[in-house]
Structure formats: C-alpha cells, structure tokens
Amino acid sequence: MESFKSPVIITGMHRSGTTLLSRILDDQGVFMGYKKEENNESIFFLKLNQWILSLGGCSWDNPCNLNHLYNKQIIIDRMNQIIDSRLNFLYHGYLNILSKKSFYKMTNHWGWKDPRNTFTVEFWFSLFPDAKIINIYRNPLAVSNSLLIRQNKLIEKDKEKKIKLKNKIASLLPIFHSSVLSSTILNDINDCLLLYKKYQDMDIKNSNKYSNQYLSVCYEDLILNSDVVLGRVFKYLNVDVDYFKLEKMKNKFNPKRINAYKDKEYAYNQNLLDQINYSLKK
C-alpha cells in the first residue's frame, strides 16, 4: 500500500535564504508548486497566507502572532474547503482542474516556501499534523541590508508604474495593495531589524511547539558547509539525493554574498541588534 506524504513547510525571515533552500528541494524532486512567483513561492499558498494574516490585521511587513483570533475553526474549515477545491490547480497544475488531485493523498515529496508561514504554521498543522518545518535564518544585518536594497528597487518601480484599471478597481477590495510592490512600512535599517526580531520571536515559539517536526538551518552554513547542512536536510525529509543535480546547484552558490552587507555603513540601533541575539541561533 502506497503511503501518503505530508508537506515540508519552509519558514524564515524574508531575504534569509528561503528561496535558495526551496529551489534546492525543488531540484531534488520535492514538488514546491506548479505556479510560482519569482521568489519560488507557490502562488496558491502565498494567497492563502496573505488571507490568513489579513484576518488578524497583519501583513508580511507588519506580522503578528495570530493567537488573538477567535473562532479559528471557522478559518481552518474555510482553508480546508479551498485546498480541497479545483482552485488548487494553482499548485498542482492546470490538468488538476479535471483530475482534482488531493493534498491529503500526495505520494511524492511536496511542500511550499513562504516567509509568512512563520506566522501561519499553526493553521497549516491543523490540516497537516505530520508536516515538517524547515526554518532558515541569516545574519540580521545581512538580511536588513538585502531587504533595504530590494525595497529601494521596488520603490523605483512603483514610481514608474502606471496603475491598470483592474488594479484601480481591485484596490477597493480587501487584502489588495493596488499593485504597490514596495513596503510602505520599511524605511530604514532599524525598521528591518525590528521586522527581523518579530520573525525570530515567532520562530522560537514554533521551534518549541513543534520541536519534533522542526529543523533549523543557518544560511551562512548552507553556503560554506553545504554538504553537511544539506545532508541533515535530506535525511530529515528522507529524500533520495541526485548528486549530479546537487553539484550543479552548489556551483551557483556565491560565498561573497555572506559579507556583502559589510560594504554598507548603517547607523543602526545596537540595543535592538543585541535583542535579536543572533549568536543564540548559531
């Protein structure tokens, strides 16, 4: 009898290596979704995570612990209806409109990546109690530097972008930013560090709550000591490794990115950085 597999859920702060990790798994046969956006996030689960966060008045750049939500079972029931509908073709592919593949009867390794999972994982475990978490973390100054660089690029795109009619209409609807790409909250390095701390605090709670189904990965170790780190990951997931593909992927790793943030000089809040206590995770 063929056994069904539960998902791997990738968590972690934005710009911490979640994209790289998910692409490695994708390359090793862990299906991460058919329709994905540029950061390798399954659009199906991304939209669901955005919806869940919005119920608590939260967003990726203004996240919150969702423990304050009442009637969580209503949310979970709604999630179950959506993932069991033909809308899940966004994850499985267009042929699923006809075949209606079930997430509860997956025979291959699968999962999805989205930093928002850090705050919504409680809801996903209600549906997939045997799921496994992989959280990836990175130096907070490196993350904040990368986040600011992306933020500045997106601000320039927003300035140049002409808003389409459909986005003008959709901007009147809930959980829609009227095609604004950049964060309207992150302004400087301290905003980014504060956001990092929110993700770290939630990750610590997740690691305690789901300790037997949780693996922590350091981005810097993944780049510099990939054989050992990925060996742990593949053993944890019980994935058969295609070493030829893995070597090709490892050739794309760029160790210079690890210390790229040191080229920038930021006036950051040292007390805030100390509160993050990055060394505890090492």
C-alpha positions as CSV (number, residue, x, y, z in Angstrom):
1,M,0.0,0.0,0.0
2,E,1.4,3.4,-1.0
3,S,1.9,5.8,1.9
4,F,0.8,9.4,1.6
5,K,3.3,12.2,2.4
6,S,2.8,15.3,4.4
7,P,4.3,18.6,3.3
8,V,7.5,20.3,4.2
9,I,6.8,23.9,5.2
10,I,9.7,26.4,4.8
11,T,9.7,29.3,7.2
12,G,12.1,32.2,7.9
13,M,12.5,35.9,7.6
14,H,12.4,37.5,4.2
15,R,15.9,37.6,2.5
16,S,17.2,34.8,4.7
17,G,17.7,32.1,2.0
18,T,14.2,30.6,1.9
19,T,14.2,31.0,-1.9
20,L,17.6,29.2,-2.3
21,L,16.5,26.4,0.0
22,S,13.2,25.9,-1.8
23,R,15.0,25.7,-5.2
24,I,17.4,23.1,-3.9
25,L,14.5,21.0,-2.7
26,D,12.6,21.6,-5.9
27,D,15.7,20.4,-7.8
28,Q,15.8,17.3,-5.7
29,G,12.2,16.2,-6.5
30,V,10.4,17.9,-3.7
31,F,7.5,19.5,-5.5
32,M,7.1,23.1,-4.4
33,G,4.2,24.0,-6.7
34,Y,3.3,24.4,-10.3
35,K,2.6,28.1,-10.5
36,K,5.2,30.1,-8.5
37,E,6.2,33.8,-8.4
38,E,9.8,34.9,-8.9
39,N,10.9,34.1,-5.4
40,N,9.8,30.5,-5.8
41,E,6.7,30.9,-3.6
42,S,3.7,28.8,-4.6
43,I,1.0,31.4,-5.5
44,F,-1.7,29.2,-4.1
45,F,-0.3,29.0,-0.6
46,L,1.0,32.6,-0.8
47,K,-2.5,33.9,-1.4
48,L,-3.9,31.8,1.4
49,N,-1.2,33.0,3.8
50,Q,-2.0,36.6,2.9
51,W,-5.6,36.0,3.6
52,I,-4.9,34.4,7.0
53,L,-2.7,37.3,8.1
54,S,-5.2,39.8,6.9
55,L,-7.8,38.3,9.3
56,G,-5.6,39.5,12.1
57,G,-4.9,42.8,10.5
58,C,-1.4,41.7,9.6
59,S,0.9,41.6,6.6
60,W,4.3,40.3,5.7
61,D,6.0,43.6,6.8
62,N,3.7,44.0,9.8
63,P,3.2,40.5,11.1
64,C,1.7,39.5,14.3
65,N,1.0,36.4,16.5
66,L,-2.4,35.2,15.5
67,N,-3.3,33.8,18.9
68,H,-5.8,36.6,19.4
69,L,-8.0,35.3,16.6
70,Y,-11.4,33.9,17.8
71,N,-13.2,31.0,16.1
72,K,-10.1,29.6,14.5
73,Q,-12.0,26.5,13.5
74,I,-14.0,28.6,11.0
75,I,-10.8,29.7,9.4
76,I,-9.4,26.2,9.3
77,D,-12.7,24.9,7.8
78,R,-12.5,27.6,5.1
79,M,-8.9,26.7,4.3
80,N,-9.8,23.1,4.0
81,Q,-12.6,23.9,1.6
82,I,-10.2,25.9,-0.6
83,I,-7.4,23.4,-0.7
84,D,-9.8,20.7,-1.5
85,S,-11.4,22.6,-4.4
86,R,-10.3,22.8,-8.0
87,L,-8.6,26.1,-7.2
88,N,-5.7,24.0,-6.1
89,F,-4.7,23.8,-9.8
90,L,-2.6,26.8,-9.0
91,Y,-0.4,24.4,-7.1
92,H,-0.9,21.1,-8.9
93,G,-1.2,22.4,-12.5
94,Y,-3.9,23.0,-15.0
95,L,-4.7,19.4,-15.5
96,N,-5.9,19.3,-12.0
97,I,-9.0,21.2,-13.0
98,L,-10.2,17.9,-14.4
99,S,-8.5,15.4,-12.1
100,K,-8.8,17.3,-8.8
101,K,-5.7,15.9,-7.0
102,S,-6.0,15.9,-3.2
103,F,-3.3,17.3,-0.9
104,Y,-4.2,14.6,1.6
105,K,-3.2,11.8,-0.9
106,M,0.1,13.0,-2.1
107,T,2.5,10.2,-2.8
108,N,5.5,12.4,-3.7
109,H,7.6,14.7,-1.6
110,W,6.0,18.1,-1.6
111,G,5.7,21.4,0.2
112,W,5.9,25.1,-0.2
113,K,8.0,28.1,0.8
114,D,6.7,31.4,2.1
115,P,8.2,33.5,4.9
116,R,4.6,34.2,6.1
117,N,4.5,30.5,7.1
118,T,6.4,31.6,10.2
119,F,3.1,33.2,11.5
120,T,0.5,30.9,9.9
121,V,2.1,27.5,10.5
122,E,-0.3,26.8,13.4
123,F,-3.2,26.8,10.9
124,W,-1.3,24.5,8.5
125,F,-0.6,22.0,11.2
126,S,-4.3,21.8,11.9
127,L,-4.7,20.4,8.3
128,F,-1.4,18.6,8.1
129,P,-0.4,17.4,11.6
130,D,2.5,15.4,10.3
131,A,4.0,18.3,8.4
132,K,7.7,19.1,8.8
133,I,9.1,22.6,9.3
134,I,12.5,23.8,7.9
135,N,13.4,27.3,9.2
136,I,16.3,29.1,7.7
137,Y,17.9,32.1,9.3
138,R,20.7,34.5,8.4
139,N,22.8,37.3,9.9
140,P,20.3,40.1,10.8
141,L,22.4,42.9,9.3
142,A,22.8,41.0,6.0
143,V,19.1,40.4,5.9
144,S,18.3,44.0,6.6
145,N,20.8,45.2,4.0
146,S,19.3,42.9,1.4
147,L,15.8,44.0,2.4
148,L,16.6,47.7,2.0
149,I,18.2,47.1,-1.4
150,R,15.1,45.3,-2.6
151,Q,12.9,47.9,-1.0
152,N,14.6,50.8,-2.9
153,K,14.4,48.9,-6.2
154,L,10.6,48.3,-5.7
155,I,10.0,51.9,-4.7
156,E,11.6,53.0,-8.1
157,K,9.3,50.5,-9.9
158,D,6.3,51.8,-8.0
159,K,7.1,55.4,-9.1
160,E,7.3,54.4,-12.7
161,K,4.4,52.0,-12.8
162,K,1.1,53.0,-14.4
163,I,-1.8,51.6,-12.5
164,K,-4.2,49.5,-14.6
165,L,-7.9,49.8,-14.5
166,K,-8.3,46.3,-12.9
167,N,-5.9,47.4,-10.1
168,K,-7.9,50.6,-9.6
169,I,-11.0,48.5,-9.1
170,A,-9.2,45.8,-7.1
171,S,-7.7,48.4,-4.7
172,L,-11.2,48.8,-3.3
173,L,-11.2,45.2,-2.3
174,P,-9.7,43.6,0.9
175,I,-6.1,42.4,1.0
176,F,-5.1,44.2,-2.1
177,H,-2.4,46.8,-2.3
178,S,-3.4,48.3,-5.6
179,S,-0.3,46.8,-7.3
180,V,2.1,48.6,-4.9
181,L,5.2,46.5,-4.9
182,S,7.2,48.0,-2.1
183,S,6.6,48.1,1.6
184,T,5.0,51.2,3.0
185,I,6.4,50.5,6.4
186,L,10.1,49.7,6.0
187,N,12.1,52.9,5.8
188,D,15.5,52.3,7.4
189,I,17.8,49.7,8.8
190,N,16.1,49.7,12.2
191,D,12.7,49.0,10.7
192,C,14.2,46.0,9.0
193,L,15.9,44.8,12.3
194,L,12.6,45.2,14.1
195,L,10.9,43.1,11.5
196,Y,13.6,40.5,11.8
197,K,13.1,40.3,15.5
198,K,9.3,39.7,15.0
199,Y,10.1,36.8,12.7
200,Q,12.8,35.4,15.1
201,D,10.5,35.6,18.1
202,M,7.8,33.7,16.3
203,D,10.3,31.2,15.0
204,I,11.4,30.5,18.6
205,K,7.8,29.7,19.6
206,N,7.4,27.4,16.6
207,S,10.6,25.6,17.4
208,N,9.4,24.9,21.0
209,K,5.8,24.0,19.9
210,Y,6.8,21.7,17.0
211,S,10.2,20.5,18.3
212,N,9.9,17.0,16.9
213,Q,8.9,18.3,13.4
214,Y,11.3,21.2,13.2
215,L,14.8,21.7,11.6
216,S,16.8,24.9,11.8
217,V,19.3,25.8,9.0
218,C,21.8,28.7,9.0
219,Y,22.1,30.4,5.6
220,E,25.8,31.0,6.1
221,D,26.4,27.4,6.9
222,L,24.4,26.3,3.9
223,I,26.7,28.2,1.7
224,L,30.0,27.4,3.3
225,N,29.4,23.9,4.6
226,S,26.7,22.7,2.2
227,D,27.4,19.0,2.2
228,V,26.9,18.7,6.0
229,V,23.9,21.1,6.1
230,L,22.1,19.6,3.1
231,G,22.9,16.1,4.4
232,R,20.9,16.9,7.5
233,V,18.1,18.4,5.4
234,F,17.8,15.4,3.1
235,K,17.9,12.9,6.0
236,Y,15.3,14.9,7.9
237,L,13.0,14.7,4.8
238,N,14.0,11.2,3.8
239,V,14.8,12.4,0.3
240,D,16.9,10.5,-2.2
241,V,19.6,12.8,-3.5
242,D,20.6,13.3,-7.1
243,Y,24.2,14.3,-6.5
244,F,24.8,15.4,-10.1
245,K,22.0,17.9,-9.9
246,L,23.1,18.9,-6.4
247,E,26.7,19.7,-7.6
248,K,25.3,21.9,-10.4
249,M,23.2,23.8,-7.9
250,K,26.1,24.2,-5.5
251,N,28.2,25.7,-8.2
252,K,25.8,28.6,-8.2
253,F,26.4,29.4,-4.5
254,N,28.1,32.8,-4.0
255,P,30.0,32.9,-0.7
256,K,30.7,36.6,-1.3
257,R,27.1,37.4,-0.6
258,I,27.6,36.4,3.0
259,N,29.7,39.5,3.9
260,A,28.3,41.9,1.2
261,Y,26.5,43.8,3.9
262,K,29.8,44.9,5.4
263,D,30.3,47.2,2.4
264,K,27.5,49.4,3.7
265,E,27.6,51.7,6.7
266,Y,24.3,52.0,8.6
267,A,23.5,53.8,11.8
268,Y,21.6,51.1,13.5
269,N,20.2,50.7,17.0
270,Q,22.8,48.5,18.8
271,N,20.3,47.7,21.6
272,L,17.8,46.4,19.0
273,L,20.5,44.3,17.4
274,D,21.5,42.9,20.8
275,Q,17.9,41.9,21.5
276,I,17.9,39.8,18.3
277,N,20.8,37.8,19.8
278,Y,21.7,36.1,16.6
279,S,24.5,34.2,18.4
280,L,21.9,32.2,20.2
281,K,20.8,30.6,17.0
282,K,24.4,29.6,15.9
